[in-house]
Amino acid sequence: MSNSAVVEEVRVKEGEEEEEEEKRKRRKNEEDWQQEVRSEHTPGKILTTLDRTTTKPGDQAFQLAAAYVSDAQYARNIPFQTGENAIWCYHFYTKWVTKFPMYLFLILDLALALVESPAIPGLEWPFWASMLVELLCLVAFTGRLVHLGMFTERRVFWRDGKNICVVVAVIVTAIDMVVYLVLTVEGHWDIRWSRVLRPIFAINFSESRQLRRAFCNIRRTLLGILSVFILFLFSIATFSLLALKLFGNQHLTTHQGSPYFDNYLNALFDLYVLVTTANSPDIMMPAYNKNRWYSLFFIVYIVVNTYLFMSIFLAVVYNGYRKHLKNEVRTSVFNKRRSMACAFQVLCEPVDEDMVMSQSTWLKLVRVVAPTTSESHRMLLWQVSDEEHQGYIGKRVFTRLADLLNIEVVEQWRRPHPLENCAPRVYNSWLSCLVRHAVHHRFFRYFFDVVIFVNAIFIATDDTVLAIQKAEWVFLALYLVEILLKLYTYEPRAFFSLSNFWNWFDTLIVLIALIYTMVVHSSSHTTEILDFLFILRVLRLLRIVDTFHRLRVVMQTLINIGPTMVTFAALIMVFYYSFAILGMELFHGKVQFFPTPSTPEQQMCGNPLLVGSEFVQRQYCKNNFNDIVSASVLLVQLTVVNQWHVLASGFVITTDIAARLYFIVFHMIVVILIINIFIAFVLEAFILEYTLDKGKMESAIERKIQELGLGITTQELENKQEMLIENMEHSGNELGKSESDQSAGKCIMFKISEKRYRTVNALLQRMFEQDLADEPEDQVDAVPCRFTLDGVL
Amino acid sequence: MSNSAVVEEVRVKEGEEEEEEEKRKRRKNEEDWQQEVRSEHTPGKILTTLDRTTTKPGDQAFQLAAAYVSDAQYARNIPFQTGENAIWCYHFYTKWVTKFPMYLFLILDLALALVESPAIPGLEWPFWASMLVELLCLVAFTGRLVHLGMFTERRVFWRDGKNICVVVAVIVTAIDMVVYLVLTVEGHWDIRWSRVLRPIFAINFSESRQLRRAFCNIRRTLLGILSVFILFLFSIATFSLLALKLFGNQHLTTHQGSPYFDNYLNALFDLYVLVTTANSPDIMMPAYNKNRWYSLFFIVYIVVNTYLFMSIFLAVVYNGYRKHLKNEVRTSVFNKRRSMACAFQVLCEPVDEDMVMSQSTWLKLVRVVAPTTSESHRMLLWQVSDEEHQGYIGKRVFTRLADLLNIEVVEQWRRPHPLENCAPRVYNSWLSCLVRHAVHHRFFRYFFDVVIFVNAIFIATDDTVLAIQKAEWVFLALYLVEILLKLYTYEPRAFFSLSNFWNWFDTLIVLIALIYTMVVHSSSHTTEILDFLFILRVLRLLRIVDTFHRLRVVMQTLINIGPTMVTFAALIMVFYYSFAILGMELFHGKVQFFPTPSTPEQQMCGNPLLVGSEFVQRQYCKNNFNDIVSASVLLVQLTVVNQWHVLASGFVITTDIAARLYFIVFHMIVVILIINIFIAFVLEAFILEYTLDKGKMESAIERKIQELGLGITTQELENKQEMLIENMEHSGNELGKSESDQSAGKCIMFKISEKRYRTVNALLQRMFEQDLADEPEDQVDAVPCRFTLDGVL
């Protein structure tokens, strides 16, 4: 068989596997629902939409539909039962009041590592106290699970992997606790090994959907990366053999006097470290100093393993990650559409042989789903949905509701400046107008950018000089004038609206600087906190970025993809936590830090084995596994990669050569896998943000906002003069301008929030929107939507 | 204006700019051609196709058409004149006989750095000798340019940037040489600064099209990256200010006792180095040892600058590179199609109101274009083109010829085994058949994979033990038996065909090992070269990869994208050359290497300023700029990044703090830009190779090969029994199997070569095939194709 044919076949196979899996998943989903319905023993009737064409939907129907819609909105996929109690239970389950304590207990459980032995110095609790808290957490987790079980069908509940995971983790932890208690009371030594499992709780509760998805994705990417990884290891193994033969018998030594490629395992480790570039060029120098042609070996090695293989890892991870992400998003969109279809079935009415939803039903439903939205916001959404003003909408349009609700629309009440109300004559006098005009002018902004820049230069120079200390007063005064002038010109509530980050930032920094300067001059002694806050005024420099158009675009893109990175932060935390706990169990106390070492042993990190090692020379004693914070900082350093072999050497010397495994596995998992996935995500998100158009939904709602203009005001909300402005800028200056262009008076303005992607899901969906658009929506209808309302209708 | 609108606008602008540029380019191309035609003063007539519908094309017409087709085939875009002499000149220009000396002179010119002062020790020439050679090179370059000028119109010639570049470089080099000569003869000191410009010759000759394209691409990507880069520098500057304020007044010292964040420029440099991770975690330790919360500053810094900004650099480079590449490929495809259209116009005949090309004309043309192809190969291509057996083809189909010629089709003459000819009875006896069957069996391969693996383990263990030395004989004997058995089973010429890399490799390695072992045992002393070759037998391990299906796929992908990376190698060489020459001028002799240092000064790399520095401690003395080879190795180490600040420190200490600029600029250009472009290319190429289908052209020709089967044999080439087999495998084993399945006898077999993408261009075109397919071909017709044949027809 030709190679190209081989490649082809694998592709086909991979494609098939994937499709198979997807199909299996959907089938499973479908079965879940059918089983749920079949095994529903409570008195009630199975409804199809045809059964209740004549009845008006009751309150419970609204509750059920609202549950479906909010499932779709937040991309939940919990198969709840549709009985009255179950829906109520489910509503309660998704409420903040039950979710918040859950998060609290999760954090508490993870935070126990701070106070358990080995604890942060001074924070150690007796073991019974921390175990009591852990028990509390376990009870809470069990309670949450029981709550979940109350509204899901038993068989569905037990077929869900994440529930089983949690149950197993709870049981295992409980057993470990009992064993530990018994052994400790009897005076035997034991380790709390189940602590490594704690992140399982964080991953497997329904609340951490994004995290679980990321994990699932990593698991699958891992399979794809495996063949490349084997080839990579094989390449290192072969090169090590070559190196051993080339350099092993030449009796060379490194610059620290240790033998050079003396045995195979050391050669393997050294060359693995070279892949990470951490010991380049030191590993090459002895051979290079002997003969310059030996450098070719290392250059070839680096090109093949560091550049080619690492790029290919990135390529495979990027490719696989994107593929799996797409599948997951597709499943998620499918679930969303089915939920919306179910909600539609619950509430629809027949009109001209079509099933539709009337405006009143729709508005009532939205009120139930999103009680915090205002009447005008709801009307705006209706206008976007019912484009042809028919008074009702079909199923397809209704499906969009979940996306519409996810778009953050900010309402702003347009008010005149308070001073204009108090003293209109003065405020509108020519002098006042001149001032306001000056503040609006772009040179006003330029001037203060220059001031900030000059201030930064002053900060950079030595601040013990008296003249520079004096200058600080001038700058402070200038900043104060700037803020007061702006407050004079712009309406204060608009100026300090939540989305105007820069105004808040400016004012805060200036106020802190003012307080600091006054405190310093009155009491002539400062605290460290205040010092630090004063230093933060340097950050005002960032405002200059806002002046340059292209920089602002990049900055905005950065800010837009920022929130979605929280998932990655959580992901890496999970790995850090497990590795930190493991490291603490393995290397606790091997290396110690003494702030002012007095004895020779203390200078050697409290361990005589480390004498003369690079670990001690570089003063790495504080990089140890003696508490969770130190361990985390050490893991960050290992993630950055540089000098990781030196850090590892400290623990290899004090324990055993097998300790290298811990560090190599950490590098493989966190650096090669997770960091590559992070880069893949940034790549995808940044390219998308930077080049593509806006999402369909948003541009539709924006178009509507512009199209309607004052339309809603006169027709729908006659008592309010309403304005719909899209172009409200986060920058205070431009905001002011657009305001001054508008007619004065109290009015509402809508704008789409800058932080557009509130959920990672929304961003992901947008990533693959193009492909998903082609997805036939009929598939959704193929899965029947069945629900019971126990005799209320 | 809202931010989203800002983003949009920039996008639109960028898009517009791009399209504008592209249009401008095409317009320019068009104008070039028109001008060329207008200013054609030689007697002749401007032909349109209608002018010569009745005449048969003559030899000169074939020459002209062949020039067009070969332009299209090799993606050349040289606007040659169409007079008889000019075409002859152009043919001569593109011939190997004129191109080869050109490459030779280019290499010679660049290689002068080896013998010019500072030269490789022992290789230094007197300055007049190297300058004489350089003069020779300059004459050759000028000659090549004059040759080019002989067949291009003068105005077109002088409007071409690359010609002007070469002319300027020649003149500047000549001036520099004269100035240097005069000053040296008069005893003044001078530097040959024009040597930095030498890569200009390598880039700007028409032969290095790919390299020039890569350069052009970098120039454009640079513009896109600029805003991110400014933001990145701004971020570092701000963080440096913060660091200075936070740590500057605490009187901390690094582990080497130097002051910690004592002034702004040092802080800036240290934090720039931290972005490259080269001084992590050392730079953080003093502050971390003081207070553990200070680590937060460094963690935030690394997350923002190292992870976020570096990923965004990659994203922007990836995005920009792909975009520009696409445009270039689009232009290239456009040029190709126009060339083919011109060739068609020269040779087409009218049939039923359509202009077509007859089979005989087509075959004659292909014979002129590709004289080395066999008759049967040409027939195969015709069969692929003329799918409906009409005897003629249209313009659209004719255009594909350029791509068809680029597909490497290997012909193999199927022959019976020589032993079968000599002694058919013995060769076909049951014992012989059994042996051959055994060799074909997959367990034969598995067995020798195991043998190689066991051998590798023996190699890895200590080879001074006698038993292991004895074992080497056993392994050698086994390998010899393997090769002999294979030669017995497979036809030798098929076994050693050029595309069977593994067979060549195996045989060579085994022969070398055999010779080595015999030499060692007979004379009991070895040379280093033989030693090294013997070590290479470890590489037989690579053959194991071939056994595993998935690994082979990855390996094949690697091999496929391999050749296209030559462009990147050349690109990086160009940068290395300029930086190396510059570095040699700046830092020559500052650091010296003494293999066996005797005096204390020699131990300090011959420079007392370096006493106690890390540069000396780590024995980096050989990393210097004293000759071009050392400088190149040093630049490779700087590219790998690790310890680059230590390497830089050696030259900063011995010269001036401004020397840091050299190293920072090198890092910015080579690591941030070039390496990211390399990664972007690997990403794109690997993902494509790994996931997409074959190119249209190739699958068409493969389908045809299969479809025709023995078709050609009976119909077209009756005297030869021809077989068309697609599935000939590079692996000897499978090759054998498919052969044994076929009927015996002498016959031709076609297969598409494994190294499918002979030119980078072909790969690039395939990358964007999907998008280019949508491109309307009519645009090509919009550009008129005019040519003159001076009165020959």
Interface residues (C-beta under 8 A of the other chain):
Chain A: M1 S2 N3 S4 A5 V6 V7 E8 V10 R11 S227 V228 I230 L231 F234 A237 T238 L241 L242 L244 K245 L246 H255 Y264 T277 A278 N279 S280 P281 D282 M284 M285 P286 Y288 N289 R292 S295 I299 I302 T306 Y307 L308 S311 I312 L314 A315 V316 Y318 N319 A456 I459 A460 F532 I535 L536 V538 L539 L541 L542 I544 V545 F548 H549 R550 L551 R552 V553 V554 M555 Q556 T557 L558 F593 P595 Q617 R618 Q619 Y620 C621 K622 N623 V629 S630 V633 V636 Q637 V640 V641 N642 Q643 L647 I675 F678 I679 V682 L683 F686 I687 E689 Y690 T691 D693 K694 E726 N727 M728 E729 H730 E734 K751 I752 E754
Chain B: M1 S2 N3 S4 A5 V6 V7 E8 V10 R11 L226 S227 V228 I230 L231 F234 A237 T238 L241 L242 L244 K245 L246 H255 Y264 T277 A278 N279 S280 P281 D282 M284 M285 P286 Y288 N289 R292 S295 I299 I302 T306 Y307 L308 S311 I312 L314 A315 V316 Y318 N319 A456 I459 A460 F532 I535 L536 V538 L539 L541 L542 I544 V545 F548 H549 R550 L551 R552 V553 V554 M555 Q556 T557 L558 F593 P595 Q617 R618 Q619 Y620 C621 K622 N623 V629 S630 V633 V636 Q637 V640 V641 N642 Q643 L647 I675 F678 I679 V682 L683 F686 I687 Y690 T691 D693 K694 E726 N727 M728 E729 H730 E734 K751 I752 E754
